[in-house]
Amino acid sequence: MKRINNKGFLLVETLIVAVFIMTIFTFLYKNSVPLMGEYERRYNYDDIDSVYGADLVRDMIISDANYNNLISGLASTESTLGIPFKDITDCSNFNQREFCNALKTSLGIVPSNINNANDGKIYLMRYELSNLKNAVKEGKAFNSSTERGIKSYVEFIPKFTVSNITEGYRVIIVRNTKEGNNETVKYANIEVIK
């Protein structure tokens, strides 16, 4: 019986298996790396400490005697005229200024040391985000280079339409946290219903 030379067949078989394995690794890499990047980006959205901080800010807003002045300019008829949000970080807007300053400091709502990052902020807006999302998309809101983070966060917030909340407001906080030697900007939002 004559023995057939199998060396050529073994080489072709090895190449086919190598190409198959490389295709699997390429597929896994292309699908997992963007997913990990998205996870890392959203890691700073709505973490427990930030949501708790947003809740404290909400309580401060609701209990403040200057509440009507804080929400002025955010009515649904005025919002369509181009005022989708209001920066209320400045504690001079509140009657309880000392409490506001202490709360901002404890939550890390302070200027950032990171280049091109958001300073700590408190934003008040309508609960229904269509106007704000449109303003962000059109470049009318949060369009400076230091506001990229809040812009991404506003785009990330899902649009819920709950009939009893759509007439309310929403507060978004931007806070700077220190984790070891690294400073991280975190975001959270919560409804404000009085």
C-alpha positions as CSV (number, residue, x, y, z in Angstrom):
1,M,0.0,0.0,0.0
2,K,1.3,3.4,-1.0
3,R,1.4,6.1,1.7
4,I,0.1,9.5,0.6
5,N,2.2,12.6,1.7
6,N,0.0,14.4,4.3
7,K,2.3,17.3,4.9
8,G,0.5,19.7,2.5
9,F,-2.9,18.8,3.9
10,L,-1.7,19.4,7.5
11,L,-0.5,22.9,6.5
12,V,-3.8,23.8,4.9
13,E,-5.7,22.5,7.8
14,T,-3.6,24.5,10.3
15,L,-4.1,27.7,8.3
16,I,-7.9,27.2,8.2
17,V,-8.0,26.7,12.0
18,A,-5.8,29.7,12.6
19,V,-7.9,31.9,10.4
20,F,-11.1,30.6,12.2
21,I,-9.6,31.4,15.6
22,M,-8.4,34.8,14.5
23,T,-11.9,35.6,13.2
24,I,-13.3,34.7,16.6
25,F,-10.8,36.8,18.5
26,T,-11.4,39.7,16.2
27,F,-15.1,39.5,16.6
28,L,-14.8,39.3,20.4
29,Y,-12.4,42.3,20.5
30,K,-14.5,44.5,18.2
31,N,-17.6,43.8,20.4
32,S,-16.2,43.8,23.9
33,V,-13.8,46.9,23.8
34,P,-16.6,49.4,22.9
35,L,-18.8,47.8,25.6
36,M,-16.1,48.2,28.2
37,G,-15.5,51.8,27.2
38,E,-19.2,52.5,27.5
39,Y,-19.3,50.8,30.9
40,E,-16.4,52.9,32.1
41,R,-18.0,56.1,30.8
42,R,-21.3,55.3,32.5
43,Y,-19.6,54.2,35.7
44,N,-19.7,57.9,36.8
45,Y,-23.5,58.2,36.2
46,D,-26.0,57.9,39.0
47,D,-23.8,56.2,41.5
48,I,-25.3,55.7,45.0
49,D,-23.4,58.6,46.6
50,S,-24.3,61.0,43.8
51,V,-28.0,60.1,43.9
52,Y,-28.0,60.5,47.6
53,G,-26.4,63.9,47.1
54,A,-29.0,64.8,44.5
55,D,-31.7,63.9,47.0
56,L,-30.2,66.2,49.6
57,V,-30.0,69.0,47.1
58,R,-33.6,68.4,46.2
59,D,-34.7,68.6,49.8
60,M,-32.8,71.8,50.1
61,I,-34.6,73.3,47.1
62,I,-38.0,72.2,48.2
63,S,-37.6,73.4,51.8
64,D,-36.1,76.8,50.7
65,A,-38.4,79.8,51.2
66,N,-37.1,81.0,47.8
67,Y,-38.5,78.0,45.9
68,N,-40.7,80.0,43.6
69,N,-37.8,82.2,42.6
70,L,-35.6,79.2,41.9
71,I,-38.1,77.6,39.5
72,S,-39.1,80.9,37.8
73,G,-38.4,80.9,34.1
74,L,-38.8,77.1,33.9
75,A,-42.5,77.0,33.2
76,S,-43.5,74.9,30.2
77,T,-44.5,78.0,28.1
78,E,-41.2,79.7,29.0
79,S,-39.1,76.6,28.4
80,T,-40.2,76.4,24.7
81,L,-38.8,80.0,24.3
82,G,-35.3,78.7,24.9
83,I,-34.8,78.4,28.6
84,P,-34.5,74.6,29.1
85,F,-32.4,74.7,32.3
86,K,-31.2,77.0,35.1
87,D,-27.8,76.9,36.8
88,I,-28.6,77.3,40.6
89,T,-25.1,76.5,41.8
90,D,-24.6,80.0,43.3
91,C,-25.9,79.8,46.9
92,S,-27.0,83.5,46.7
93,N,-30.2,82.1,45.1
94,F,-31.1,80.4,48.4
95,N,-32.3,81.8,51.7
96,Q,-30.2,79.2,53.6
97,R,-26.9,80.3,52.1
98,E,-24.6,78.8,54.8
99,F,-26.4,75.4,54.6
100,C,-26.2,75.5,50.8
101,N,-22.4,76.2,50.8
102,A,-21.8,73.5,53.4
103,L,-23.8,71.0,51.4
104,K,-22.0,71.8,48.2
105,T,-18.6,71.4,49.8
106,S,-19.5,68.1,51.5
107,L,-20.9,66.7,48.2
108,G,-17.9,67.9,46.1
109,I,-19.9,70.4,44.1
110,V,-16.8,72.5,43.8
111,P,-14.5,73.7,40.9
112,S,-12.7,70.9,39.3
113,N,-8.9,70.5,39.1
114,I,-9.2,68.4,35.9
115,N,-8.5,70.1,32.6
116,N,-11.6,70.2,30.4
117,A,-13.9,68.8,33.0
118,N,-17.0,70.1,34.5
119,D,-16.9,72.2,37.6
120,G,-19.3,71.1,40.3
121,K,-22.8,72.4,39.4
122,I,-26.4,72.2,40.3
123,Y,-28.9,72.5,37.4
124,L,-32.6,72.8,37.7
125,M,-34.9,72.0,34.7
126,R,-38.3,70.7,33.7
127,Y,-38.8,67.0,34.4
128,E,-39.7,66.4,30.8
129,L,-36.4,66.6,28.9
130,S,-37.4,67.0,25.3
131,N,-36.6,70.7,25.2
132,L,-33.2,70.3,26.9
133,K,-32.3,67.3,24.7
134,N,-33.1,69.3,21.6
135,A,-31.1,72.3,22.8
136,V,-28.1,70.0,23.5
137,K,-28.5,68.4,20.1
138,E,-28.7,71.8,18.3
139,G,-25.7,73.1,20.3
140,K,-27.7,75.7,22.2
141,A,-26.9,74.2,25.6
142,F,-23.7,72.8,27.2
143,N,-21.6,73.4,24.1
144,S,-18.3,74.6,25.6
145,S,-15.4,72.2,25.8
146,T,-15.7,72.0,29.6
147,E,-19.3,71.0,29.4
148,R,-18.9,67.8,27.4
149,G,-19.5,65.6,30.4
150,I,-22.9,67.2,31.3
151,K,-23.8,67.1,27.7
152,S,-23.2,63.4,27.5
153,Y,-25.0,62.8,30.7
154,V,-28.1,64.7,29.5
155,E,-28.1,62.6,26.3
156,F,-27.8,59.5,28.5
157,I,-30.8,60.3,30.7
158,P,-33.8,58.2,29.5
159,K,-37.0,60.1,28.6
160,F,-39.7,58.9,31.0
161,T,-43.2,60.3,30.6
162,V,-45.1,59.7,33.8
163,S,-48.2,61.8,33.9
164,N,-47.8,63.0,37.5
165,I,-44.2,63.9,37.2
166,T,-44.1,65.7,33.8
167,E,-45.4,68.8,35.5
168,G,-42.5,68.7,38.0
169,Y,-38.8,69.6,37.9
170,R,-35.5,67.8,37.8
171,V,-32.3,68.6,39.5
172,I,-28.9,67.4,38.1
173,I,-25.8,67.6,40.2
174,V,-22.2,67.5,38.9
175,R,-19.8,66.6,41.6
176,N,-16.0,66.1,41.8
177,T,-14.9,63.1,43.8
178,K,-11.4,62.0,44.8
179,E,-10.5,58.3,44.5
180,G,-6.9,57.9,45.6
181,N,-4.9,60.4,43.6
182,N,-7.5,60.6,40.8
183,E,-10.3,63.2,40.6
184,T,-13.5,61.9,39.0
185,V,-16.5,63.9,37.8
186,K,-19.8,62.2,38.7
187,Y,-23.4,63.0,37.7
188,A,-26.8,62.3,39.2
189,N,-30.4,63.5,38.7
190,I,-33.6,63.3,40.7
191,E,-37.1,64.7,40.4
192,V,-38.2,67.7,42.3
193,I,-41.9,67.7,43.1
194,K,-43.3,70.0,45.8
